[in-house]
Amino acid sequence: MHRIIDWNELWKAIHVASPERTKKAGDPAATWDKRAAAYHRISHEETEATKRDLGFIDLRPGDTVLDMGAGTGRLAVPLAGRAAQVTALDPSGGMLGILRKRMEEAGHHNYSCVQMKWEEVVIGRDIGPHDIVIAAFSLGFYDLAAALAKLDQAAKRSVYLFWHAGEWRGPEEMGLYRAVFGDEGAMQRGYQDYSFPINILHDAGIYANVRIYPALWETSYESVDEAVRNWVTMHHPDLQDQTPVTEFFTRVLRKGATGRLEYSAVRRTAVIWWEKEAD
């Protein structure tokens, strides 16, 4: 079939237009080592989003799972309680250090960590094929087609991708990003939505399933100052004027039943999955 759009080349062109994206892709460990604690702070409490994501995965007794871009273990840790073996792959030692601690606290020993960039992994040499391969919000590669092909190669049975649908943040959050980075800078912080990977897969002859759903992301803080510090660490460590961030969290945080200040946001998410065809 004739292709009007080369989705991977378009992805590449958009990718290189953002200094933030190219910096993360070039040396992800340097970026995420510094942000590991802050990332864990906003990700490990997202219980409803995590439960919903896990609910999409057809995990069977005896399955092995590869979590590519595992981060601090939002999915890998609970999966280790259900799977035979979990491999957590991430380029950041800081992220994997927190993941190991969480595995230990949960009493899980059926896991291994691989600290590598996905682009440098060779299937069969660095990791073997797994029954299930997962990539949750970890597709920030320059060559997305090559990354997706390797995910498919690494899977014996099925692959699950989680990515955003539409704007990468909701209107309220995007207002904060625009206040801090400007209109153009705000758009360069995130990535293009699920329409890119689904079309790249289609061009490669992989006809994946897609479901769009509203994911509730929640976190809580002791104070507005803690929320501001965490956001600045994650998004703009060199930010001098933190007034827009302080104003945002002063406005959106609500005291919960435990007395902590809570923030929740609904983000449209796409789960993309496919089953491997029998040989």
Helices and strands as residue ranges (DSSP letters): H 7-16, H 19-26, H 28-43, H 47-55, E 64-68, H 76-80, E 85-89, H 93-106, E 111-114, G 118-120, E 130-136, H 144-154, E 155-164, H 171-187, H 195-203, E 209-221, H 224-235, H 243-252, E 254-255, E 261-275
